[in-house]
């Protein structure tokens, strides 16, 4: 019995030792797992249970114009938050806050109850709203400072700058394109909680802000030029009752964009209040048939390939030309016989350019279209750029070649057109357009600088000079389609365009809806400024020379008058002298016969409105009437009125007023 008892005791001791050892091994393994293997994971879970972190919007860099004027900046604004466990009467608090924040009471109540630990009630509220909320000292309601994007100039350059969303990420424009450069690291707020989730102190304490290197942008845009372009464009859209429009000003030598305006406009400070259509940068995103503004590129190609000379003459078929199964007409029912290449551009003959395209050949024509940049994106540093429509040359029929010659059946963007025109102005060198000159840090040190980039040499300097001379006469000659773009004492080269819009409902070109345009550069001999103006569906003056050319002139005049440039006006003397406050002609030219009067004005008094003194004098001399000049600036009144019958003794008194 004693022996068995000892054996049993020994067994129990061994069993206990084994169990103890296994328990030790299990505890050790568990401890190893918790403290070594799962330490990071458990530590993270513990922090989540005992601390809460709130991520706020990051700060963003500033956007400056070329002169250092702020176009976009960041300010601190109050946001209102809630600590739901401390809210005793959500109904009453929602009612009180609703009247201050102008937010529906039920919406606020849902936000108060949506999270057990933290809830945003309203972001970036006004200082008045924040002061009103703080004065109430409501338990569980507090305010936090966070960055807010601010655009000090309102609508100015809104399509270029773009805007940011609630999370401080760029959504449109430069804010989107350069988001990674502009955006900083988000600011973090943290606070402790007990086991029940209650805060260990009433409000989160703002931690020290740690940001990465957010940078600022310096643009090629001149804020003052942008303003005047937007003003003239808006006036033109209103006056011509157009659906919209855009204008671009470029330095053709470098590709720098000095201004880019769209109408209608929007305010990026309050972008949600504007329809999405008004926020579209049409000059970059919209493709359209360029119409007659496309003709200079065909002529440039034909001259470069030595297929034509300026003096070569083509029979323009008296206004009707059969191509395949289609009859091509001249615009506005014009009828021309023999025209030189010079005259084909001056009068903008459709049939004339078709004849030139036939001599050049479709393959060469296509090659030059591509070389001028059509059918491809220009690479401008803005989002949403379209590349237009250029069908492969293998699919072209004879009709396609003919219609593309006068800018129909091909689509282009505004930025493509002004870039291609600048190629002609810049001795045949195609420059890449750009908006940002450089990226700088907070101390103003340059991080990255963007230099002008030559894409390719498209035509020779000699050809570019010859085409520029042709375009100069489009504006300078009395019967040129671009005569309304003349700038006093400055040689202007340019081209008008009136393109029918395609009606996708009826699958044909509309006879009523058009895009009118004018593009040009000056001085013609040494171009420094290139401007494109496009008006969409004007109801009045539906021709490029009537609707868009005057906008070009007004912008150009004000650029030369209000800004310091190295552009010198011609020192050619005027045909008048000053006596007291009245300017009198030195002579009154003898009236011409009525059959010699300018086309469209035969037998009636011409319209001098908006012209300079020099232009009135020249126009009156062309028509053969005398004029009395009163004041200075631009013509605002005249007697007799435009359209009244002329006789051999007609004299018109024109009053001028200074202004933009």
C-alpha positions as CSV (number, residue, x, y, z in Angstrom):
1,X,0.0,0.0,0.0
2,X,2.8,2.4,0.9
3,X,4.6,1.6,-2.3
4,X,1.5,2.2,-4.4
5,X,0.8,5.5,-2.5
6,X,4.4,6.6,-3.3
7,X,4.0,5.7,-6.9
8,X,0.7,7.6,-7.1
9,X,2.3,10.7,-5.5
10,X,5.3,10.5,-7.8
11,X,2.9,10.4,-10.8
12,X,1.0,13.4,-9.6
13,X,4.2,15.3,-9.1
14,X,5.5,14.5,-12.5
15,X,2.1,15.3,-14.1
16,X,2.0,18.6,-12.3
17,X,5.6,19.4,-13.4
18,X,4.7,18.5,-17.0
19,X,1.5,20.6,-16.9
20,X,3.4,23.5,-15.3
21,X,6.1,23.3,-18.0
22,X,3.5,23.2,-20.8
23,X,1.7,26.1,-19.2
24,X,4.9,28.0,-19.0
25,X,5.6,27.2,-22.6
26,X,2.1,28.4,-23.6
27,X,2.4,31.6,-21.6
28,X,5.9,32.3,-23.0
29,X,4.7,31.7,-26.5
30,X,1.7,33.9,-26.0
31,X,3.9,36.6,-24.5
32,X,6.3,36.3,-27.4
33,X,3.5,36.6,-29.8
34,X,2.0,39.6,-28.1
35,X,5.2,41.4,-27.4
36,X,7.3,40.5,-30.4
37,X,5.3,39.2,-33.3
38,X,2.1,41.2,-32.9
39,X,3.6,44.2,-31.1
40,X,3.1,46.7,-33.9
41,X,-0.4,45.6,-34.7
42,X,-1.5,45.7,-31.0
43,X,0.2,49.0,-30.4
44,X,-1.7,50.4,-33.3
45,X,-5.0,49.0,-31.9
46,X,-4.2,50.5,-28.5
47,X,-3.6,53.9,-30.0
48,X,-6.9,53.7,-31.8
49,X,-8.7,52.9,-28.6
50,X,-7.0,55.6,-26.5
51,X,-6.2,58.4,-29.1
52,X,-8.1,60.0,-32.0
53,X,-6.5,61.7,-34.9
54,X,-8.1,64.3,-37.2
55,X,-6.5,65.1,-40.6
56,X,-7.0,68.6,-41.8
57,X,-6.5,70.2,-45.2
58,X,-2.9,70.7,-46.2
59,X,-1.6,74.2,-46.9
60,X,-1.0,75.0,-50.6
61,X,1.6,77.2,-52.4
62,X,0.7,80.6,-53.9
63,X,0.0,81.2,-57.6
64,X,1.5,84.4,-58.9
65,X,1.3,86.3,-62.2
66,X,4.5,87.2,-64.0
67,X,4.8,90.4,-62.0
68,X,4.3,88.8,-58.6
69,X,0.6,89.6,-58.2
70,X,-1.3,86.9,-56.2
71,X,-3.9,85.0,-58.2
72,X,-4.4,82.2,-55.6
73,X,-3.4,82.1,-51.9
74,X,-4.3,80.2,-48.7
75,X,-6.0,81.7,-45.7
76,X,-7.0,80.2,-42.3
77,X,-10.7,79.7,-41.8
78,X,-12.8,78.2,-39.0
79,X,-14.6,74.9,-39.3
80,X,-17.1,73.7,-36.7
81,X,-17.0,70.2,-35.2
82,X,-18.9,68.1,-32.7
83,X,-17.9,65.7,-29.8
84,X,-21.1,63.5,-29.9
85,X,-20.7,61.9,-26.4
86,X,-20.9,65.3,-24.9
87,X,-24.1,66.3,-26.7
88,X,-27.1,66.0,-24.4
89,X,-29.8,67.6,-26.6
90,X,-29.0,67.0,-30.3
91,X,-32.4,68.4,-31.3
92,X,-31.9,71.8,-29.5
93,X,-28.3,72.2,-30.6
94,X,-29.2,71.4,-34.3
95,X,-31.9,74.0,-34.1
96,X,-29.6,76.6,-32.7
97,X,-26.7,75.9,-35.2
98,X,-29.1,75.8,-38.1
99,X,-29.9,79.5,-37.9
100,X,-26.2,80.4,-37.7
101,X,-24.8,78.0,-40.3
102,X,-27.8,78.2,-42.7
103,X,-27.9,74.4,-42.9
104,X,-31.0,72.3,-42.6
105,X,-31.7,71.3,-38.9
106,X,-32.2,67.6,-39.8
107,X,-29.0,67.5,-41.7
108,X,-27.1,68.9,-38.7
109,X,-28.8,66.4,-36.4
110,X,-27.6,63.5,-38.6
111,X,-24.1,64.8,-38.5
112,X,-24.2,65.1,-34.7
113,X,-25.2,61.4,-34.5
114,X,-23.2,59.9,-37.4
115,X,-20.0,59.2,-35.3
116,X,-19.5,58.2,-31.7
117,X,-16.4,60.2,-31.3
118,X,-16.1,63.1,-33.8
119,X,-18.2,64.8,-36.5
120,X,-17.7,67.7,-38.9
121,X,-20.7,70.0,-38.9
122,X,-19.5,72.7,-41.4
123,X,-16.2,73.4,-43.1
124,X,-14.5,76.8,-43.6
125,X,-17.3,79.0,-42.2
126,X,-17.2,82.8,-42.1
127,X,-15.6,84.6,-39.1
128,X,-19.0,86.0,-38.1
129,X,-20.4,82.4,-37.9
130,X,-17.4,81.2,-35.9
131,X,-17.7,84.0,-33.4
132,X,-21.4,83.4,-33.0
133,X,-20.8,79.7,-32.3
134,X,-18.0,80.3,-29.9
135,X,-20.0,82.9,-28.0
136,X,-22.7,80.2,-27.2
137,X,-20.1,78.0,-25.4
138,X,-22.1,74.9,-26.2
139,X,-20.8,71.7,-24.6
140,X,-19.4,69.3,-27.3
141,X,-19.3,72.0,-30.1
142,X,-15.9,73.5,-31.0
143,X,-14.1,75.2,-33.9
144,X,-10.8,74.4,-35.5
145,X,-8.7,76.5,-37.8
146,X,-7.9,75.0,-41.2
147,X,-6.5,76.3,-44.5
148,X,-8.9,77.6,-47.1
149,X,-8.1,78.4,-50.8
150,X,-8.8,82.0,-51.7
151,X,-8.8,83.7,-55.1
152,X,-8.4,87.5,-54.4
153,X,-9.4,88.5,-58.0
154,X,-12.6,86.6,-58.1
155,X,-13.5,85.6,-61.7
156,X,-10.2,86.9,-63.2
157,X,-8.4,84.0,-64.9
158,X,-10.7,81.5,-63.2
159,X,-10.5,79.0,-66.1
160,X,-6.7,79.1,-66.0
161,X,-6.3,78.9,-62.2
162,X,-9.0,76.4,-61.6
163,X,-10.1,75.5,-58.0
164,X,-9.6,72.9,-55.2
165,X,-12.1,70.6,-53.5
166,X,-12.9,70.2,-49.8
167,X,-9.9,67.9,-49.4
168,X,-7.6,70.6,-50.7
169,X,-6.8,68.7,-53.9
170,X,-6.8,70.6,-57.2
171,X,-9.9,69.8,-59.4
172,X,-9.4,72.0,-62.4
173,X,-6.9,74.3,-64.1
174,X,-3.4,74.9,-62.8
175,X,-4.6,73.8,-59.3
176,X,-5.1,70.4,-60.8
177,X,-2.2,70.2,-63.2
178,X,0.4,71.3,-60.6
179,X,-1.4,69.8,-57.6
180,X,1.7,67.7,-56.4
181,X,3.8,70.8,-56.4
182,X,1.3,73.1,-54.7
183,X,0.0,70.7,-52.1
184,X,1.6,70.2,-48.7
185,X,1.4,67.4,-46.0
186,X,-1.9,67.5,-44.2
187,X,-2.0,68.9,-40.6
188,X,-2.9,66.3,-37.9
189,X,-4.7,67.0,-34.6
190,X,-4.7,64.2,-31.9
191,X,-6.3,63.8,-28.5
192,X,-6.6,61.1,-25.8
193,X,-9.6,59.0,-24.8
194,X,-10.4,56.9,-21.8
195,X,-11.7,53.3,-21.9
196,X,-15.3,54.5,-22.6
197,X,-14.2,56.7,-25.5
198,X,-14.6,60.0,-23.6
199,X,-12.0,62.7,-24.2
200,X,-9.3,63.2,-21.6
201,X,-9.5,67.0,-22.3
202,X,-12.4,68.9,-23.8
203,X,-11.1,70.0,-27.2
204,X,-8.3,68.7,-29.4
205,X,-5.0,70.6,-29.1
206,X,-3.5,71.8,-32.3
207,X,-0.2,70.0,-32.9
208,X,2.8,71.6,-34.4
209,X,2.3,71.8,-38.1
210,X,4.8,69.7,-40.1
211,X,4.6,70.4,-43.8
212,X,6.5,69.2,-46.7
213,X,7.9,71.5,-49.3
214,X,4.9,72.9,-51.0
215,X,5.9,75.2,-53.8
216,X,4.4,78.3,-55.5
217,X,3.9,78.9,-59.2
218,X,5.0,82.0,-61.2
219,X,2.9,82.3,-64.4
220,X,3.5,83.8,-67.8
221,X,0.1,85.5,-67.4
222,X,0.1,89.3,-66.9
223,X,-2.9,90.0,-64.6
224,X,-3.5,93.5,-66.2
225,X,-3.5,92.1,-69.7
226,X,-5.8,89.3,-68.6
227,X,-8.2,91.9,-67.2
228,X,-8.4,94.0,-70.3
229,X,-8.8,90.9,-72.5
230,X,-11.6,89.6,-70.4
231,X,-13.3,93.0,-70.4
232,X,-13.2,93.4,-74.2
233,X,-14.3,89.8,-74.8
234,X,-17.2,90.2,-72.4
235,X,-18.3,93.4,-74.1
236,X,-18.1,91.8,-77.5
237,X,-20.1,88.7,-76.5
238,X,-22.8,91.1,-75.0
239,X,-22.8,93.5,-78.0
240,X,-22.9,90.7,-80.7
241,X,-25.3,88.6,-78.6
242,X,-23.0,85.7,-78.9
243,X,-23.3,82.4,-77.0
244,X,-19.8,82.7,-75.7
245,X,-16.2,83.1,-76.8
246,X,-12.6,83.1,-75.9
247,X,-9.4,85.1,-76.6
248,X,-5.7,84.2,-76.3
249,X,-2.7,86.6,-76.2
250,X,0.7,85.0,-76.8
251,X,4.3,86.0,-77.3
252,X,5.0,84.3,-80.6
253,X,8.8,84.4,-80.0
254,X,8.6,82.3,-76.8
255,X,5.2,80.5,-76.6
256,X,4.4,82.4,-73.4
257,X,0.7,82.9,-72.8
258,X,0.1,86.5,-71.7
259,X,-3.7,86.1,-71.3
260,X,-6.3,83.5,-71.9
261,X,-9.9,84.4,-71.4
262,X,-13.2,82.6,-71.7
263,X,-16.7,84.0,-71.6
264,X,-18.9,82.9,-69.7
265,X,-16.8,83.2,-66.6
266,X,-17.0,81.8,-63.1
267,X,-15.7,82.6,-59.6
268,X,-13.4,79.8,-58.3
269,X,-14.1,81.0,-54.7
270,X,-17.7,79.8,-55.2
271,X,-17.4,77.4,-58.1
272,X,-20.3,75.2,-57.1
273,X,-22.7,78.0,-57.7
274,X,-21.8,78.1,-61.4
275,X,-22.9,75.5,-64.0
276,X,-20.2,73.1,-65.1
277,X,-20.4,74.5,-68.7
278,X,-19.2,77.9,-67.5
279,X,-16.1,76.3,-65.9
280,X,-14.9,74.8,-69.1
281,X,-11.7,76.2,-70.6
282,X,-13.0,76.2,-74.2
283,X,-9.8,77.6,-75.6
284,X,-8.1,74.4,-74.6
285,X,-10.9,71.8,-74.5
286,X,-13.1,72.6,-77.5
287,X,-12.4,71.6,-81.1
288,X,-14.1,73.4,-84.0
289,X,-13.8,73.9,-87.7
290,X,-11.3,76.8,-88.1
291,X,-12.8,78.1,-91.3
292,X,-10.8,80.7,-93.3
293,X,-8.2,81.1,-90.5
294,X,-6.8,77.8,-91.8
295,X,-6.0,79.3,-95.2
296,X,-2.6,80.9,-94.4
297,X,-1.2,77.5,-93.4
298,X,-2.1,76.0,-96.8
299,X,-0.6,79.0,-98.6
300,X,2.6,78.8,-96.4
301,X,3.0,75.1,-97.4
302,X,2.5,75.8,-101.1
303,X,5.0,78.7,-101.1
304,X,7.5,76.6,-99.1
305,X,7.2,73.7,-101.6
306,X,7.6,76.2,-104.4
307,X,4.2,75.2,-105.9
308,X,3.0,78.8,-106.0
309,X,4.3,82.3,-105.8
310,X,2.3,85.3,-104.5
311,X,1.8,86.6,-108.0
312,X,0.5,83.3,-109.5
313,X,-3.1,83.7,-110.7
314,X,-5.9,81.2,-110.5
315,X,-9.3,81.3,-112.1
316,X,-11.9,81.3,-109.3
317,X,-14.8,80.0,-111.5
318,X,-17.1,83.0,-111.0
319,X,-18.2,81.7,-107.6
320,X,-19.1,78.1,-108.5
321,X,-16.7,75.1,-108.6
322,X,-17.5,71.4,-109.0
323,X,-15.4,69.0,-107.0
324,X,-16.5,65.4,-107.3
325,X,-20.3,65.4,-106.8
326,X,-20.3,68.7,-104.8
327,X,-20.5,72.3,-105.9
328,X,-18.3,74.7,-103.8
329,X,-19.4,78.3,-103.4
330,X,-17.6,81.4,-102.2
331,X,-18.6,82.8,-98.8
332,X,-21.4,85.4,-98.8
333,X,-22.2,84.7,-102.5
334,X,-19.1,86.4,-103.7
335,X,-18.0,85.8,-107.4
336,X,-14.4,86.1,-108.4
337,X,-12.6,85.6,-111.7
338,X,-8.8,85.6,-111.9
339,X,-7.2,86.2,-108.5
340,X,-3.5,86.1,-107.5
341,X,-2.4,84.2,-104.4
342,X,-2.1,87.5,-102.7
343,X,-5.7,88.4,-103.6
344,X,-7.0,84.9,-102.7
345,X,-5.9,85.6,-99.1
346,X,-7.0,89.2,-99.1
347,X,-10.5,88.4,-100.3
348,X,-10.5,84.9,-98.5
349,X,-11.6,83.0,-101.7
350,X,-12.6,79.4,-101.0
351,X,-12.3,78.4,-104.6
352,X,-8.9,80.0,-104.8
353,X,-7.4,78.0,-101.9
354,X,-8.9,74.8,-103.4
355,X,-6.9,75.5,-106.6
356,X,-3.8,76.0,-104.4
357,X,-4.4,72.7,-102.5
358,X,-4.8,70.9,-105.8
359,X,-1.3,72.1,-106.9
360,X,0.2,71.2,-103.5
361,X,-1.3,67.7,-103.4
362,X,-3.1,66.1,-100.5
363,X,0.0,64.2,-99.1
364,X,2.1,67.4,-98.8
365,X,-0.9,69.3,-97.5
366,X,-1.4,66.7,-94.8
367,X,2.3,66.7,-93.9
368,X,2.3,70.5,-93.3
369,X,-1.0,70.4,-91.3
370,X,0.7,67.9,-89.0
371,X,3.9,70.0,-88.8
372,X,2.0,73.1,-87.9
373,X,0.7,71.1,-84.9
374,X,-2.9,70.2,-85.9
375,X,-4.2,66.8,-85.0
376,X,-1.9,66.7,-81.9
377,X,-1.9,68.3,-78.5
378,X,0.3,71.3,-78.2
379,X,1.5,70.1,-74.7
380,X,0.4,73.3,-72.9
381,X,0.5,72.8,-69.1
382,X,-3.3,72.9,-68.6
383,X,-5.6,69.9,-68.1
384,X,-8.2,68.7,-70.6
385,X,-6.5,69.7,-73.8
386,X,-8.1,68.3,-77.0
387,X,-6.1,67.4,-80.0
388,X,-8.7,68.2,-82.6
389,X,-9.7,66.1,-85.5
390,X,-7.5,65.3,-88.5
391,X,-8.5,62.2,-90.4
392,X,-5.7,60.1,-91.9
393,X,-4.8,61.3,-95.4
394,X,-5.4,57.8,-96.8
395,X,-9.2,58.4,-96.2
396,X,-9.3,61.8,-97.9
397,X,-11.4,62.2,-101.0
398,X,-11.0,65.1,-103.5
399,X,-13.9,66.8,-101.7
400,X,-12.1,66.4,-98.3
401,X,-8.9,68.0,-99.7
402,X,-11.0,70.9,-101.1
403,X,-13.0,71.5,-97.9
404,X,-10.1,71.2,-95.6
405,X,-8.3,73.9,-97.7
406,X,-10.8,76.4,-96.4
407,X,-11.0,75.0,-92.9
408,X,-14.1,72.7,-93.1
409,X,-13.9,69.0,-92.3
410,X,-11.0,69.5,-89.9
411,X,-11.3,70.6,-86.3
412,X,-8.8,72.5,-84.2
413,X,-8.6,74.1,-80.8
414,X,-7.9,77.7,-80.0
415,X,-4.5,77.0,-78.6
416,X,-3.6,75.1,-81.8
417,X,-4.6,78.0,-84.0
418,X,-2.7,80.7,-82.0
419,X,0.4,78.4,-81.8
420,X,0.4,77.7,-85.5
421,X,-0.1,81.4,-86.4
422,X,2.8,82.2,-84.0
423,X,4.9,79.8,-86.0
424,X,4.5,82.1,-89.1
425,X,5.2,85.2,-86.9
426,X,8.3,83.5,-85.5
427,X,10.2,82.9,-88.7
428,X,8.7,79.5,-89.2
429,X,9.7,78.1,-85.7
430,X,6.8,76.3,-83.9
431,X,7.0,77.0,-80.1
432,X,5.4,75.0,-77.4
433,X,2.9,77.2,-75.5
434,X,3.2,77.3,-71.7
435,X,1.6,79.0,-68.7
436,X,4.0,78.5,-65.9
437,X,7.4,80.3,-66.0
438,X,8.8,78.7,-62.9
439,X,8.3,76.9,-59.6
440,X,9.6,78.6,-56.4
441,X,10.0,77.8,-52.7
442,X,8.7,79.8,-49.8
443,X,11.9,81.9,-49.8
444,X,11.4,82.8,-53.4
445,X,14.2,80.6,-54.6
446,X,13.7,79.0,-58.0
447,X,13.2,75.3,-57.8
448,X,12.4,74.8,-61.5
449,X,12.4,77.2,-64.5
450,X,10.6,76.5,-67.7
451,X,12.3,77.8,-70.8
452,X,10.8,78.5,-74.3
453,X,10.9,75.3,-76.3
454,X,11.1,75.1,-80.1
455,X,9.2,72.1,-81.3
456,X,10.3,72.2,-84.9
457,X,11.1,74.4,-87.9
458,X,8.0,74.2,-90.1
459,X,8.7,76.6,-92.9
460,X,11.8,78.7,-93.7
461,X,12.2,82.3,-92.4
462,X,11.9,83.6,-95.9
463,X,8.5,81.8,-96.5
464,X,7.3,83.0,-93.1
465,X,8.2,86.6,-94.0
466,X,6.4,86.3,-97.4
467,X,3.2,84.9,-95.8
468,X,3.3,87.6,-93.1
469,X,3.4,90.2,-95.8
470,X,0.3,88.6,-97.4
471,X,-1.5,88.7,-94.1
472,X,-0.5,92.3,-93.6
473,X,-2.4,93.2,-96.7
474,X,-5.4,91.2,-95.5
475,X,-5.7,93.9,-92.8
476,X,-4.1,96.9,-94.5
477,X,-5.8,96.9,-97.9
478,X,-9.1,98.7,-98.1
479,X,-10.9,95.6,-99.4
480,X,-9.2,93.2,-97.1
481,X,-11.4,91.1,-94.9
482,X,-9.4,92.0,-91.8
483,X,-9.5,95.8,-92.3
484,X,-11.5,96.2,-89.0
485,X,-8.4,94.9,-87.1
486,X,-6.2,97.9,-88.1
487,X,-4.3,99.6,-85.3
488,X,-3.2,103.2,-85.9
489,X,0.4,103.5,-86.9
490,X,1.1,99.7,-86.4
491,X,1.5,97.1,-89.1
492,X,-0.9,94.2,-88.4
493,X,-0.9,90.8,-90.1
494,X,-4.0,88.7,-89.7
495,X,-6.8,86.5,-91.0
496,X,-10.5,86.4,-90.5
497,X,-12.6,83.3,-90.2
498,X,-16.3,82.4,-90.3
499,X,-16.9,78.7,-89.8
500,X,-20.3,77.0,-90.0
501,X,-21.0,74.8,-87.0
502,X,-21.9,71.2,-87.7
503,X,-25.5,70.3,-86.8
504,X,-25.4,66.8,-85.4
505,X,-29.2,66.6,-85.2
506,X,-29.6,67.1,-89.0
507,X,-26.0,65.8,-89.8
508,X,-25.1,68.8,-91.9
509,X,-23.4,72.2,-91.5
510,X,-25.7,74.8,-90.1
511,X,-26.6,77.9,-92.2
512,X,-27.3,79.9,-89.0
513,X,-24.8,78.8,-86.3
514,X,-21.2,79.9,-86.9
515,X,-18.0,80.6,-85.0
516,X,-16.4,83.9,-86.1
517,X,-12.8,84.5,-85.5
518,X,-9.8,86.7,-86.1
519,X,-6.2,85.9,-85.5
520,X,-3.3,88.2,-86.0
521,X,0.1,89.5,-84.9
522,X,2.0,92.8,-84.7
523,X,4.2,94.5,-85.7
524,X,4.1,92.5,-88.9
525,X,7.8,93.0,-89.6
526,X,9.0,92.1,-86.1
527,X,6.1,90.3,-84.4
528,X,5.9,90.5,-80.6
529,X,2.2,90.0,-79.9
530,X,-0.2,87.4,-81.3
531,X,-3.9,87.5,-80.5
532,X,-6.7,85.1,-81.3
533,X,-10.4,86.1,-80.8
534,X,-13.3,83.6,-81.3
535,X,-17.0,84.4,-80.8
536,X,-19.5,81.5,-80.7
537,X,-22.8,81.9,-82.5
538,X,-23.0,85.7,-82.6
539,X,-26.5,86.9,-83.6
540,X,-25.2,90.2,-84.9
541,X,-22.4,90.7,-87.4
542,X,-21.9,87.0,-88.2
543,X,-18.6,87.5,-90.0
544,X,-15.1,87.3,-88.5
545,X,-14.1,90.6,-90.0
546,X,-17.1,92.3,-88.4
547,X,-17.5,90.6,-85.0
548,X,-14.0,89.3,-84.0
549,X,-11.6,91.7,-85.8
550,X,-12.7,94.8,-83.8
551,X,-12.0,92.9,-80.5
552,X,-8.5,92.2,-81.7
553,X,-8.1,95.9,-82.5
554,X,-9.4,97.1,-79.1
555,X,-7.1,94.7,-77.2
556,X,-4.1,95.6,-79.3
557,X,-4.8,99.4,-79.0
558,X,-5.0,99.2,-75.2
559,X,-2.0,97.0,-75.0
560,X,0.1,99.6,-76.8
561,X,-1.5,102.5,-74.9
562,X,-1.5,101.2,-71.4
563,X,1.6,99.0,-71.2
564,X,5.3,99.7,-71.6
565,X,6.6,97.8,-74.6
566,X,9.5,98.2,-77.0
567,X,7.0,98.3,-79.9
568,X,7.3,101.6,-81.7
569,X,4.5,103.1,-83.7
570,X,5.2,104.4,-87.2
571,X,6.0,108.1,-87.2
572,X,3.9,108.8,-90.2
573,X,2.3,112.2,-90.0
574,X,-1.5,112.7,-89.8
575,X,-3.5,114.8,-92.3
576,X,-4.9,117.2,-89.8
577,X,-3.8,120.0,-87.5
578,X,-5.1,121.2,-84.1
579,X,-6.8,124.6,-83.7
580,X,-8.3,125.3,-80.3
581,X,-10.2,122.2,-79.3
582,X,-11.3,121.4,-82.8
583,X,-9.3,119.4,-85.3
584,X,-9.8,120.5,-88.9
585,X,-8.7,118.9,-92.1
586,X,-6.0,120.7,-94.1
587,X,-7.9,119.8,-97.2
588,X,-11.2,118.3,-98.2
589,X,-10.7,115.9,-101.1
590,X,-12.9,116.1,-104.1
591,X,-15.7,113.5,-104.0
592,X,-15.2,110.5,-106.2
593,X,-18.0,109.2,-108.4
594,X,-20.4,106.9,-106.5
595,X,-19.3,103.9,-108.5
596,X,-15.7,104.3,-107.1
597,X,-16.8,104.1,-103.5
598,X,-15.8,101.3,-101.2
599,X,-17.6,98.0,-101.7
600,X,-20.7,97.8,-99.6
601,X,-20.8,101.6,-99.0
602,X,-21.7,102.8,-102.5
603,X,-24.0,105.8,-102.3
604,X,-24.3,105.8,-98.5
605,X,-22.4,107.4,-95.6
606,X,-20.0,105.0,-94.1
607,X,-20.0,104.0,-90.4
608,X,-17.0,105.6,-88.6
609,X,-17.9,104.3,-85.1
610,X,-15.0,103.0,-83.1
611,X,-12.3,104.1,-85.6
612,X,-9.3,106.2,-84.8
613,X,-8.8,109.6,-86.3
614,X,-6.3,108.3,-88.8
615,X,-8.6,105.5,-89.8
616,X,-11.5,107.9,-90.3
617,X,-9.3,110.2,-92.5
618,X,-8.2,107.2,-94.6
619,X,-11.7,105.8,-95.0
620,X,-13.2,109.2,-95.9
621,X,-10.5,109.7,-98.5
622,X,-11.2,106.3,-100.0
623,X,-14.9,107.1,-100.2
624,X,-14.2,110.6,-101.4
625,X,-16.0,112.7,-98.8
626,X,-14.8,115.5,-96.5
627,X,-14.8,115.2,-92.7
628,X,-14.6,117.6,-89.8
629,X,-12.9,116.0,-86.7
630,X,-13.8,117.0,-83.1
631,X,-12.0,115.7,-80.0
632,X,-9.5,112.8,-79.9
633,X,-9.6,109.1,-79.2
634,X,-12.2,106.9,-80.9
635,X,-15.2,107.9,-83.0
636,X,-18.4,108.0,-81.0
637,X,-20.7,110.2,-83.0
638,X,-21.1,111.3,-86.6
639,X,-23.4,113.6,-88.7
640,X,-24.8,112.6,-91.2
641,X,-25.5,109.1,-89.7
642,X,-24.2,105.9,-91.3
643,X,-26.3,104.8,-94.2
644,X,-27.6,108.2,-95.2
645,X,-27.3,109.1,-99.0
646,X,-24.2,110.7,-100.3
647,X,-23.9,113.6,-102.7
648,X,-21.0,115.4,-104.3
649,X,-20.8,117.9,-101.5
650,X,-21.1,115.4,-98.6
651,X,-19.1,116.4,-95.5
652,X,-19.3,114.4,-92.3
653,X,-18.6,115.8,-88.8
654,X,-17.1,113.0,-86.5
655,X,-16.8,113.4,-82.7
656,X,-14.1,111.5,-80.9
657,X,-13.9,110.5,-77.2
658,X,-10.9,109.1,-75.3
659,X,-11.5,105.7,-73.8
660,X,-10.4,102.0,-73.8
